[in-house]
C-alpha cells in the first residue's frame, strides 16, 4: 500500500537522484550511520521498538563494514517512523527479535542471540544449540527467522529453507524437514521471513541475485506451497503522493503483525546503489524503510 508522508520531501540528504527528494522520516536513517535489516515489536504502551543493525557510514570499508555492525533498539510512537536509536544492545548483524512464552525477549543475530527480561533489556549474549537430526543443513545456519506455533513451541527457518522446531524458543533447535522448502526455481536465496496468522504460516524469501522475492504458505510449517507471481520487486516504495523512491535493492524483509497476527507492515533494508560500490564519506548509504 502507499507509504504515508510523515514530513515534506527533501533533497538535503544522502542518496542517488533516484531516491531524492524523499521523506527522511520514514523508517530510520542518519547521515553518520548505515542501517540494515530489523523488525518491529510493539509494547503495552503502544510504543514501537525497532531492532536494527548499523555501522559507521565513514568506515574505511564502506558498506562492507557490515561485518563489524552493532545491534541497536530504536523507538517511535508511529509504526512508520521516524525511529530514534535509544540503546546499543551489542555487536551483531541481521537481528530479528521475538517474545518467549514467559515474557522474555530474544534478539537473534548471526552466530548467537541476546536474551533480555524486557524490551529494554538488560541483554545477555548467548548461543543456540542446533540438532540437524542427521539431515543436511542447506546454506548454513545464518539469517534465521522465527514464529511461535499453536502448541506453544517455536518454528524457525534457516537461510537455506530448512525448517526447525524448539520447544520453548531457547532449547535445542531440531531440523524437521529434508532439503530446502524454497521455490523450485534457479535462484540465490537468502533473508527468509516467517510468520503465523490465525489460519496458516507464511514465508517470503528473497532471490538477492535476481532481485525478486517469493511468497509461500503452509498449514503445518513443514509442507509449503509457493504462490504464483512475485512477493515483491524493486519499485514498491510508492508514497501517498504517487511518487516513487527507486531504491536499488530491497533486502531483509521483516513484518509487523496486528492483534490477529496478520502482516500489516513490511520493513526493508534498502540501499540506493550497488553494495560493493558504497564507499565511506560518499553520497550513498542504506536505511530501513516501513511500508504498509
C-alpha positions as a LaTeX table, in Angstrom:
\begin{tabular}{lrrr}
\hline
Residue & $x$ (\AA) & $y$ (\AA) & $z$ (\AA) \\
\hline
Unk1 & 0.00 & 0.00 & 0.00 \\
Unk2 & 1.14 & 3.64 & $-0.41$ \\
Unk3 & 3.53 & 4.94 & 2.25 \\
Unk4 & 2.11 & 7.82 & 4.31 \\
Unk5 & 4.15 & 11.01 & 4.14 \\
Unk6 & 5.43 & 11.86 & 7.62 \\
Unk7 & 7.05 & 15.10 & 6.51 \\
Unk8 & 7.94 & 17.11 & 3.40 \\
Unk9 & 10.23 & 15.57 & 0.82 \\
Unk10 & 13.76 & 16.92 & 0.95 \\
Unk11 & 16.86 & 16.98 & $-1.23$ \\
Unk12 & 19.04 & 17.68 & 1.80 \\
Unk13 & 20.09 & 14.09 & 2.42 \\
Unk14 & 22.34 & 11.37 & 1.05 \\
Unk15 & 21.36 & 9.20 & $-1.90$ \\
Unk16 & 21.28 & 8.86 & $-5.67$ \\
Unk17 & 18.90 & 11.05 & $-7.63$ \\
Unk18 & 16.51 & 8.08 & $-7.90$ \\
Unk19 & 15.70 & 8.32 & $-4.17$ \\
Unk20 & 15.55 & 12.10 & $-3.84$ \\
Unk21 & 13.71 & 14.15 & $-2.84$ \\
Unk22 & 12.25 & 11.79 & $-0.22$ \\
Unk23 & 10.55 & 11.67 & 3.17 \\
Unk24 & 13.50 & 11.04 & 5.50 \\
Unk25 & 11.16 & 10.50 & 8.48 \\
Unk26 & 10.03 & 7.10 & 7.20 \\
Unk27 & 11.81 & 4.24 & 9.00 \\
Unk28 & 15.25 & 5.13 & 10.32 \\
Unk29 & 18.13 & 6.96 & 8.68 \\
Unk30 & 21.02 & 9.10 & 9.87 \\
Unk31 & 23.84 & 10.61 & 7.84 \\
Unk32 & 26.55 & 9.17 & 10.08 \\
Unk33 & 25.19 & 5.61 & 10.12 \\
Unk34 & 24.34 & 2.93 & 7.57 \\
Unk35 & 21.34 & 0.92 & 8.82 \\
Unk36 & 20.39 & $-2.59$ & 7.76 \\
Unk37 & 17.62 & $-5.11$ & 8.49 \\
Unk38 & 15.45 & $-5.08$ & 11.56 \\
Unk39 & 11.96 & $-5.96$ & 12.79 \\
Unk40 & 9.45 & $-4.17$ & 14.99 \\
Unk41 & 7.76 & $-5.24$ & 18.23 \\
Unk42 & 5.07 & $-3.21$ & 19.99 \\
Unk43 & 4.84 & $-2.83$ & 23.77 \\
Unk44 & 1.79 & $-2.49$ & 26.03 \\
Unk45 & 2.09 & 1.32 & 25.92 \\
Unk46 & 1.73 & 1.32 & 22.10 \\
Unk47 & 5.37 & 2.24 & 21.59 \\
Unk48 & 7.12 & 0.59 & 18.64 \\
Unk49 & 10.59 & $-0.91$ & 19.10 \\
Unk50 & 12.77 & $-1.49$ & 16.02 \\
Unk51 & 15.66 & $-3.93$ & 16.42 \\
Unk52 & 18.11 & $-2.98$ & 13.68 \\
Unk53 & 21.85 & $-3.06$ & 12.98 \\
Unk54 & 24.16 & $-0.29$ & 11.85 \\
Unk55 & 27.77 & 0.69 & 11.18 \\
Unk56 & 29.54 & 3.99 & 10.62 \\
Unk57 & 28.97 & 5.41 & 7.15 \\
Unk58 & 32.54 & 6.74 & 7.14 \\
Unk59 & 34.05 & 3.35 & 7.96 \\
Unk60 & 37.04 & 2.68 & 5.65 \\
Unk61 & 35.35 & $-0.49$ & 4.35 \\
Unk62 & 32.20 & 1.33 & 3.28 \\
Unk63 & 29.16 & $-0.95$ & 3.08 \\
Unk64 & 31.40 & $-3.98$ & 3.61 \\
Unk65 & 31.81 & $-2.79$ & 7.21 \\
Unk66 & 28.59 & $-4.70$ & 7.91 \\
Unk67 & 30.86 & $-7.41$ & 9.31 \\
Unk68 & 31.53 & $-5.03$ & 12.20 \\
Unk69 & 27.97 & $-3.82$ & 12.76 \\
Unk70 & 26.20 & $-3.32$ & 16.08 \\
Unk71 & 22.59 & $-4.05$ & 17.01 \\
Unk72 & 20.54 & $-1.18$ & 18.39 \\
Unk73 & 16.98 & $-0.72$ & 19.64 \\
Unk74 & 15.18 & 2.27 & 18.18 \\
Unk75 & 11.75 & 3.58 & 19.21 \\
Unk76 & 8.86 & 5.52 & 17.70 \\
Unk77 & 5.26 & 6.33 & 18.61 \\
Unk78 & 4.37 & 5.86 & 14.94 \\
Unk79 & 4.92 & 2.43 & 13.37 \\
Unk80 & 6.19 & 4.05 & 10.17 \\
Unk81 & 8.76 & 6.22 & 11.96 \\
Unk82 & 10.80 & 8.22 & 12.46 \\
Unk83 & 12.72 & 5.82 & 14.70 \\
Unk84 & 15.37 & 7.04 & 17.14 \\
Unk85 & 18.12 & 4.74 & 18.43 \\
Unk86 & 17.98 & 4.63 & 22.24 \\
Unk87 & 20.11 & 1.61 & 23.12 \\
Unk88 & 23.13 & $-0.24$ & 21.78 \\
Unk89 & 22.45 & $-3.91$ & 22.52 \\
Unk90 & 25.84 & $-5.16$ & 21.34 \\
Unk91 & 27.86 & $-6.35$ & 18.33 \\
Unk92 & 25.98 & $-8.32$ & 15.68 \\
Unk93 & 24.28 & $-8.37$ & 12.31 \\
Unk94 & 20.85 & $-9.14$ & 10.83 \\
Unk95 & 18.77 & $-9.07$ & 14.04 \\
Unk96 & 15.27 & $-10.45$ & 14.49 \\
Unk97 & 13.52 & $-10.14$ & 17.86 \\
Unk98 & 10.69 & $-12.27$ & 19.25 \\
Unk99 & 8.97 & $-12.81$ & 22.60 \\
Unk100 & 9.06 & $-16.03$ & 24.60 \\
Unk101 & 6.09 & $-17.56$ & 26.41 \\
Unk102 & 7.50 & $-16.44$ & 29.78 \\
Unk103 & 7.60 & $-12.79$ & 28.64 \\
Unk104 & 11.33 & $-12.51$ & 27.98 \\
Unk105 & 12.69 & $-11.40$ & 24.62 \\
Unk106 & 15.18 & $-12.93$ & 22.22 \\
Unk107 & 17.12 & $-10.72$ & 19.82 \\
Unk108 & 18.65 & $-13.14$ & 17.34 \\
Unk109 & 21.72 & $-12.21$ & 15.28 \\
Unk110 & 24.16 & $-14.17$ & 13.14 \\
Unk111 & 26.02 & $-16.69$ & 15.34 \\
Unk112 & 24.09 & $-16.01$ & 18.52 \\
Unk113 & 21.36 & $-14.10$ & 20.30 \\
Unk114 & 20.77 & $-11.64$ & 23.12 \\
Unk115 & 18.30 & $-12.57$ & 25.87 \\
Unk116 & 16.50 & $-9.83$ & 27.79 \\
Unk117 & 13.94 & $-9.70$ & 30.57 \\
Unk118 & 12.11 & $-6.91$ & 28.73 \\
Unk119 & 12.28 & $-4.93$ & 25.53 \\
Unk120 & 14.70 & $-2.61$ & 27.34 \\
Unk121 & 16.96 & $-5.50$ & 28.43 \\
Unk122 & 19.32 & $-5.95$ & 30.19 \\
Unk123 & 20.75 & $-8.17$ & 27.46 \\
Unk124 & 22.93 & $-11.26$ & 27.81 \\
Unk125 & 24.75 & $-12.77$ & 24.82 \\
Unk126 & 24.11 & $-16.49$ & 24.29 \\
Unk127 & 24.29 & $-19.16$ & 21.54 \\
Unk128 & 21.65 & $-21.56$ & 20.22 \\
Unk129 & 22.13 & $-25.32$ & 20.00 \\
Unk130 & 21.21 & $-26.90$ & 16.66 \\
Unk131 & 20.38 & $-30.58$ & 16.09 \\
Unk132 & 20.19 & $-31.37$ & 12.33 \\
Unk133 & 18.98 & $-34.90$ & 13.17 \\
Unk134 & 21.32 & $-36.47$ & 10.58 \\
Unk135 & 19.87 & $-34.26$ & 7.85 \\
Unk136 & 21.84 & $-31.96$ & 5.59 \\
Unk137 & 21.79 & $-28.29$ & 6.57 \\
Unk138 & 21.31 & $-26.29$ & 3.37 \\
Unk139 & 23.23 & $-22.97$ & 3.10 \\
Unk140 & 24.22 & $-22.85$ & 6.75 \\
Unk141 & 22.74 & $-21.60$ & 10.00 \\
Unk142 & 22.55 & $-17.86$ & 9.49 \\
Unk143 & 19.85 & $-15.28$ & 8.67 \\
Unk144 & 17.26 & $-17.19$ & 10.69 \\
Unk145 & 13.61 & $-16.21$ & 11.08 \\
Unk146 & 11.17 & $-17.34$ & 13.78 \\
Unk147 & 7.50 & $-17.82$ & 14.61 \\
Unk148 & 5.58 & $-19.17$ & 17.57 \\
Unk149 & 3.49 & $-22.30$ & 16.94 \\
Unk150 & $-0.06$ & $-23.05$ & 18.04 \\
Unk151 & 1.12 & $-25.57$ & 20.66 \\
Unk152 & 3.47 & $-23.07$ & 22.30 \\
Unk153 & 6.68 & $-24.26$ & 20.66 \\
Unk154 & 8.62 & $-22.27$ & 18.06 \\
Unk155 & 9.29 & $-22.70$ & 14.35 \\
Unk156 & 12.42 & $-21.46$ & 12.60 \\
Unk157 & 13.64 & $-21.33$ & 9.01 \\
Unk158 & 17.36 & $-21.17$ & 8.25 \\
Unk159 & 18.94 & $-19.36$ & 5.32 \\
Unk160 & 18.69 & $-22.39$ & 3.03 \\
Unk161 & 15.00 & $-23.11$ & 3.65 \\
Unk162 & 15.15 & $-25.88$ & 6.25 \\
Unk163 & 12.51 & $-25.88$ & 9.00 \\
Unk164 & 13.43 & $-26.31$ & 12.66 \\
Unk165 & 11.47 & $-26.59$ & 15.92 \\
Unk166 & 12.35 & $-25.63$ & 19.50 \\
Unk167 & 10.07 & $-26.49$ & 22.41 \\
Unk168 & 10.41 & $-23.07$ & 24.05 \\
Unk169 & 12.33 & $-20.88$ & 21.57 \\
Unk170 & 15.57 & $-21.29$ & 23.53 \\
Unk171 & 16.16 & $-25.04$ & 23.80 \\
Unk172 & 17.83 & $-27.01$ & 21.02 \\
Unk173 & 16.52 & $-26.37$ & 17.52 \\
Unk174 & 15.76 & $-29.66$ & 15.76 \\
Unk175 & 15.51 & $-29.88$ & 11.98 \\
Unk176 & 12.18 & $-31.37$ & 10.89 \\
Unk177 & 12.48 & $-31.23$ & 7.09 \\
Unk178 & 14.80 & $-32.59$ & 4.40 \\
Unk179 & 16.49 & $-30.20$ & 1.99 \\
Unk180 & 15.05 & $-26.81$ & 1.10 \\
Unk181 & 11.41 & $-25.73$ & 1.06 \\
Unk182 & 12.07 & $-22.78$ & $-1.25$ \\
Unk183 & 10.55 & $-22.47$ & $-4.74$ \\
Unk184 & 11.85 & $-24.92$ & $-7.32$ \\
Unk185 & 13.45 & $-22.22$ & $-9.45$ \\
Unk186 & 17.04 & $-21.22$ & $-10.09$ \\
Unk187 & 17.89 & $-18.51$ & $-7.60$ \\
Unk188 & 20.30 & $-17.39$ & $-4.91$ \\
Unk189 & 18.04 & $-17.34$ & $-1.89$ \\
Unk190 & 18.51 & $-15.69$ & 1.49 \\
Unk191 & 16.72 & $-13.48$ & 4.01 \\
Unk192 & 13.59 & $-15.58$ & 4.64 \\
Unk193 & 10.94 & $-14.09$ & 6.91 \\
Unk194 & 8.47 & $-16.35$ & 8.72 \\
Unk195 & 5.18 & $-15.59$ & 10.48 \\
Unk196 & 1.93 & $-17.28$ & 11.50 \\
Unk197 & $-1.60$ & $-15.93$ & 11.19 \\
Unk198 & $-4.70$ & $-17.44$ & 12.82 \\
Unk199 & $-5.04$ & $-19.63$ & 9.71 \\
Unk200 & $-1.61$ & $-20.68$ & 8.42 \\
Unk201 & 2.12 & $-19.98$ & 8.24 \\
Unk202 & 3.62 & $-17.59$ & 5.73 \\
Unk203 & 7.14 & $-17.16$ & 4.42 \\
Unk204 & 8.75 & $-14.73$ & 2.00 \\
Unk205 & 12.22 & $-15.43$ & 0.64 \\
Unk206 & 14.39 & $-13.17$ & $-1.48$ \\
Unk207 & 16.48 & $-14.12$ & $-4.53$ \\
Unk208 & 19.11 & $-11.44$ & $-3.97$ \\
Unk209 & 20.79 & $-12.01$ & $-7.33$ \\
Unk210 & 17.61 & $-11.86$ & $-9.37$ \\
Unk211 & 16.19 & $-9.10$ & $-7.12$ \\
Unk212 & 12.87 & $-10.93$ & $-6.84$ \\
Unk213 & 11.04 & $-12.47$ & $-3.87$ \\
Unk214 & 8.54 & $-15.32$ & $-3.48$ \\
Unk215 & 5.65 & $-15.93$ & $-1.08$ \\
Unk216 & 4.98 & $-19.40$ & 0.37 \\
Unk217 & 2.20 & $-20.74$ & 2.61 \\
Unk218 & 1.90 & $-23.77$ & 4.88 \\
Unk219 & $-0.75$ & $-25.17$ & 7.20 \\
Unk220 & 1.71 & $-27.01$ & 9.44 \\
Unk221 & 5.02 & $-25.24$ & 8.88 \\
Unk222 & 6.55 & $-28.35$ & 7.30 \\
Unk223 & 4.93 & $-28.69$ & 3.86 \\
Unk224 & 4.98 & $-25.50$ & 1.83 \\
Unk225 & 3.20 & $-24.23$ & $-1.29$ \\
Unk226 & 4.67 & $-21.44$ & $-3.42$ \\
Unk227 & 2.19 & $-18.83$ & $-4.62$ \\
Unk228 & 2.32 & $-17.78$ & $-8.25$ \\
Unk229 & 3.85 & $-14.44$ & $-9.15$ \\
Unk230 & 6.23 & $-12.33$ & $-7.07$ \\
Unk231 & 6.05 & $-11.27$ & $-3.45$ \\
Unk232 & 7.81 & $-8.03$ & $-4.32$ \\
Unk233 & 10.19 & $-6.46$ & $-6.82$ \\
Unk234 & 12.23 & $-3.24$ & $-6.80$ \\
Unk235 & 9.96 & $-0.23$ & $-7.21$ \\
Unk236 & 7.43 & $-0.88$ & $-4.44$ \\
Unk237 & 8.29 & 2.18 & $-2.31$ \\
Unk238 & 5.44 & 4.40 & $-3.54$ \\
Unk239 & 4.14 & 7.20 & $-1.32$ \\
Unk240 & 0.61 & 8.54 & $-0.98$ \\
Unk241 & 1.52 & 11.47 & $-3.25$ \\
Unk242 & 2.16 & 8.98 & $-6.06$ \\
Unk243 & 5.92 & 9.48 & $-6.15$ \\
Unk244 & 8.28 & 6.51 & $-6.08$ \\
Unk245 & 11.62 & 6.09 & $-4.35$ \\
Unk246 & 13.67 & 3.93 & $-6.72$ \\
Unk247 & 15.87 & 2.05 & $-4.25$ \\
Unk248 & 18.48 & $-0.09$ & $-5.96$ \\
Unk249 & 17.87 & $-3.12$ & $-3.76$ \\
Unk250 & 15.40 & $-4.31$ & $-1.12$ \\
Unk251 & 16.59 & $-6.93$ & 1.36 \\
Unk252 & 15.99 & $-8.30$ & 4.87 \\
Unk253 & 12.20 & $-8.04$ & 4.77 \\
Unk254 & 10.51 & $-8.29$ & 8.19 \\
Unk255 & 6.82 & $-7.97$ & 9.04 \\
Unk256 & 4.81 & $-6.27$ & 11.78 \\
Unk257 & 1.73 & $-8.22$ & 12.89 \\
Unk258 & $-1.61$ & $-6.91$ & 14.19 \\
Unk259 & $-3.62$ & $-8.43$ & 17.06 \\
Unk260 & $-4.91$ & $-11.14$ & 14.69 \\
Unk261 & $-1.31$ & $-11.90$ & 13.65 \\
Unk262 & $-1.90$ & $-10.52$ & 10.16 \\
Unk263 & 1.02 & $-8.80$ & 8.44 \\
Unk264 & 0.18 & $-5.09$ & 8.28 \\
Unk265 & 3.63 & $-3.66$ & 7.56 \\
Unk266 & 6.85 & $-4.66$ & 5.84 \\
Unk267 & 10.22 & $-3.30$ & 6.86 \\
Unk268 & 13.09 & $-3.48$ & 4.40 \\
Unk269 & 16.79 & $-2.77$ & 4.35 \\
Unk270 & 17.28 & $-0.62$ & 1.27 \\
Unk271 & 20.33 & 0.81 & $-0.45$ \\
Unk272 & 20.47 & 3.40 & $-3.21$ \\
Unk273 & 23.47 & 1.88 & $-5.00$ \\
Unk274 & 25.45 & $-1.30$ & $-5.50$ \\
Unk275 & 26.67 & $-2.53$ & $-2.09$ \\
Unk276 & 30.23 & $-3.08$ & $-3.21$ \\
Unk277 & 30.43 & 0.44 & $-4.64$ \\
Unk278 & 29.17 & 2.15 & $-1.49$ \\
Unk279 & 32.33 & 3.82 & $-0.16$ \\
Unk280 & 33.00 & 5.84 & 3.02 \\
Unk281 & 32.03 & 9.53 & 3.03 \\
Unk282 & 30.27 & 9.31 & $-0.34$ \\
Unk283 & 26.67 & 10.19 & $-1.19$ \\
Unk284 & 25.45 & 6.58 & $-0.87$ \\
Unk285 & 24.22 & 4.65 & 2.15 \\
Unk286 & 21.47 & 2.35 & 3.42 \\
Unk287 & 18.49 & 2.60 & 5.76 \\
Unk288 & 15.38 & 0.77 & 6.97 \\
Unk289 & 12.02 & 1.71 & 5.47 \\
Unk290 & 8.43 & 0.97 & 6.56 \\
Unk291 & 5.73 & 0.03 & 4.02 \\
Unk292 & 2.08 & $-0.59$ & 4.93 \\
\hline
\end{tabular}
